Amino acid sequence: MKFIIAIIKPFKVDDVREALTAIGIAGMTVTEVKGFGRQKGQTEVYRGAEYTTNMVPKMKLEIACSGDLAAQVVEAIQTAAGTESIGDGKIFVLDLGEAVRIRTGETGETAI
């Protein structure tokens, strides 16, 4: 099993969700986050005053999937979230040791 974390631009969440649904991913967790990387922040306007912030708003997606699907998930996220401009985000793939469905007690891939 794999645990995939993707940091993407906020307006791309629906596109990524649709792409993941198309390949059989049944669920994901989405969190609003802020951070910085090569973008080094951005300039924003608040109540008419311009200011620079070093934290850029992003969306963090977390997906648990079988090892067989991991490459397809990464490709789907990369294709759907890409704009070919700086700040498109990152994808991290980690090994997932165990998963347990709380309601039924199912474990492993049957729990995801």
Secondary structure as UniProt FT lines:
FT   STRAND          2..8
FT   HELIX           10..12
FT   HELIX           13..22
FT   TURN            23..24
FT   STRAND          29..35
FT   TURN            38..39
FT   STRAND          42..46
FT   TURN            47..48
FT   STRAND          49..53
FT   STRAND          56..65
FT   TURN            67..69
FT   HELIX           70..81
FT   TURN            86..87
FT   STRAND          89..95
FT   TURN            102..104
FT   HELIX           108..111
//
